[in-house]
Amino acid sequence: MTKNFLQKLCCPFDKSDLNIQVFTKKENGDIHEGLMSCPDCKRQYPIVFGVPIMAPEEYRESKSELSFYQKWQSQLNEETKKYLQLE
């Protein structure tokens, strides 16, 4: 996912700007894995293989996302860990 594309995204629920935490980048600088979060509603949107996962929670694969969050748990901030109930 390019940074230009990221600048066009907002929280689909409350339209707030998103915070981004980049975990890995491709050689060309595109975001490969990361996490977008909404500072207002606290929802989390992982970026997996360059694709932002922004569907409502009831349509997302929580088991596959759990492995993503566990993989990057050491880099998540405390607020995110609390929201995801990882602690």
C-alpha positions, 0 to 999 in steps of 0.5 A, a space after each residue: 500500500 502506498 503512502 499516497 493511498 493511505 492519505 486518502 483513507 479514513 475510519 469507515 465508521 466515524 470518518 476520522 483520520 487514521 494513525 499508522 504504525 508500519 511494521 514492514 515495507 517492500 523494497 519500493 517503500 510501500 507498506 507491506 504490513 502495518 496497523 491503522 487505528 482510529 484515535 476516536 472510536 479506537 477501531 484497529 485496521 491491519 494492513 496485511 500483504 499491502 491490503 488494508 482490512 477495513 471491513 466491519 468486525 462481524 465480517 472479518 476473520 478474527 482467527 487470522 487477524 489474531 495471528 497477525 496481532 500476536 506476530 506484532 504484539 511487541 510493537 503494539 502500543 498499550 492502548 491497542 493491546 488493551 483494545 484487542 485484549 492481548 494482555 
